[in-house]
Amino acid sequence: MGELKQLSEQQQGLVERVKEIGQQVYLANLGLVTRAEEEGRKQYDRLVAAGAEVRADKAAETPKALLVAAGLVQILKTEAEKLSADSLKAQIETAKQKLTGLNLKEEGQKLFDELVAVGEKRKAA
């Protein structure tokens, strides 16, 4: 009878742990959605500003969708001008150096914890 009680307690502990992990994953997902919304808003504002700069005097009368399109074209042109074989090689080297020094487990846990915290804030709001 003692073994049955112990097994039941272990199962209950496991169920509680699974619930806790599920809640953390849910909160991390909320945090991820929040971050994506924030980043999307930043990029949208960046495109509108770039489009307004391109349209200059006509920006006030231009619909935002067209400002976004004009901004996207302008940003793509600017980024394309920056590309060259030497700069790509330098970027690849920089990326290799960053990846070499990464501790993926620690970095992943840090990101997960940040997303859970953001998710908790969003849930509380």
C-alpha positions as semicolon CSV with decimal commas, in nm:
position;residue;x (nm);y (nm);z (nm)
1;M;0,000;0,000;0,000
2;G;0,288;0,238;0,071
3;E;0,427;0,191;-0,278
4;L;0,090;0,280;-0,431
5;K;0,071;0,600;-0,227
6;Q;0,426;0,692;-0,324
7;L;0,351;0,626;-0,693
8;S;0,037;0,840;-0,668
9;E;0,235;1,126;-0,513
10;Q;0,499;1,100;-0,786
11;Q;0,232;1,114;-1,054
12;Q;0,071;1,416;-0,890
13;G;0,410;1,589;-0,874
14;L;0,465;1,513;-1,240
15;V;0,123;1,649;-1,331
16;E;0,195;1,971;-1,141
17;R;0,532;2,007;-1,313
18;V;0,373;1,958;-1,657
19;K;0,111;2,223;-1,572
20;E;0,384;2,463;-1,460
21;I;0,586;2,408;-1,779
22;G;0,271;2,451;-1,987
23;Q;0,201;2,783;-1,815
24;Q;0,556;2,900;-1,880
25;V;0,531;2,806;-2,248
26;Y;0,198;2,991;-2,270
27;L;0,353;3,301;-2,113
28;A;0,658;3,277;-2,341
29;N;0,424;3,266;-2,640
30;L;0,243;3,575;-2,513
31;G;0,579;3,745;-2,473
32;L;0,679;3,645;-2,824
33;V;0,356;3,789;-2,968
34;T;0,412;4,110;-2,773
35;R;0,769;4,142;-2,901
36;A;0,656;4,072;-3,258
37;E;0,387;4,340;-3,232
38;E;0,639;4,590;-3,095
39;E;0,895;4,511;-3,365
40;G;0,628;4,523;-3,635
41;R;0,520;4,869;-3,518
42;K;0,882;4,990;-3,519
43;Q;0,939;4,864;-3,873
44;Y;0,608;5,011;-3,992
45;D;0,701;5,351;-3,845
46;R;1,047;5,325;-4,002
47;L;0,896;5,257;-4,344
48;V;0,644;5,541;-4,311
49;A;0,923;5,782;-4,213
50;A;1,143;5,670;-4,503
51;G;0,848;5,703;-4,741
52;A;0,766;6,048;-4,610
53;E;1,127;6,151;-4,667
54;V;1,111;6,027;-5,025
55;R;0,777;6,194;-5,094
56;A;0,891;6,517;-4,921
57;D;0,634;6,790;-4,995
58;K;0,369;6,539;-5,105
59;A;0,398;6,322;-4,793
60;A;0,106;6,483;-4,610
61;E;-0,136;6,401;-4,890
62;T;0,004;6,052;-4,960
63;P;-0,182;5,753;-4,810
64;K;0,019;5,563;-4,550
65;A;0,016;5,246;-4,757
66;L;0,197;5,429;-5,035
67;L;0,439;5,584;-4,786
68;V;0,519;5,235;-4,659
69;A;0,578;5,111;-5,014
70;A;0,797;5,410;-5,099
71;G;0,986;5,365;-4,773
72;L;1,043;4,996;-4,841
73;V;1,180;5,070;-5,187
74;Q;1,410;5,339;-5,047
75;I;1,541;5,115;-4,769
76;L;1,599;4,828;-5,012
77;K;1,793;5,060;-5,243
78;T;2,006;5,182;-4,954
79;E;2,079;4,829;-4,833
80;A;2,158;4,708;-5,186
81;E;2,414;4,985;-5,225
82;K;2,590;4,863;-4,911
83;L;2,636;4,513;-5,051
84;S;2,968;4,416;-5,197
85;A;3,176;4,100;-5,190
86;D;3,415;4,244;-4,931
87;S;3,141;4,366;-4,701
88;L;2,962;4,030;-4,724
89;K;3,283;3,847;-4,633
90;A;3,332;4,079;-4,336
91;Q;2,973;4,023;-4,222
92;I;3,015;3,645;-4,249
93;E;3,335;3,660;-4,041
94;T;3,162;3,871;-3,777
95;A;2,872;3,626;-3,765
96;K;3,113;3,330;-3,731
97;Q;3,290;3,499;-3,440
98;K;2,959;3,569;-3,265
99;L;2,839;3,211;-3,314
100;T;3,166;3,067;-3,187
101;G;3,132;3,246;-2,855
102;L;2,767;3,157;-2,795
103;N;2,655;2,930;-2,519
104;L;2,327;2,824;-2,677
105;K;2,178;2,666;-2,367
106;E;2,233;2,974;-2,152
107;E;2,129;3,214;-2,428
108;G;1,816;3,009;-2,500
109;Q;1,719;3,001;-2,133
110;K;1,778;3,375;-2,103
111;L;1,556;3,445;-2,405
112;F;1,286;3,209;-2,275
113;D;1,290;3,379;-1,934
114;E;1,265;3,723;-2,098
115;L;0,968;3,609;-2,306
116;V;0,797;3,462;-1,998
117;A;0,843;3,795;-1,815
118;V;0,696;3,989;-2,108
119;G;0,410;3,740;-2,126
120;E;0,339;3,781;-1,755
121;K;0,320;4,159;-1,801
122;R;0,085;4,122;-2,096
123;K;-0,138;3,876;-1,911
124;A;-0,155;4,110;-1,611
125;A;-0,257;4,405;-1,831
